[in-house]
């Protein structure tokens, strides 16, 4: 459980930095990171790619969190 929270924190923070924003706040960034991890896991599973270590999990989660942040920004007309 702690590893999931840590991965969510890191990936949410990275997604905010990748998209040149301040993020939505610490708790929202963690939530986006956790949900992004699930989304990233599903996307990469369809592609046949699986994370076998901590770095791979962070990269997959960051990709999912970035996609989720882009989707929320599009829905909120921020882009």
Secondary structure, DSSP 8 states (H G I E B T S, - for coil): -HHHHHHHHHHHHHHHHHTTS--S-HHHHHHHHHHHHHHHHHHHHHHT----SHHHHHHHHHHHHHHHHHHHHHHTT--
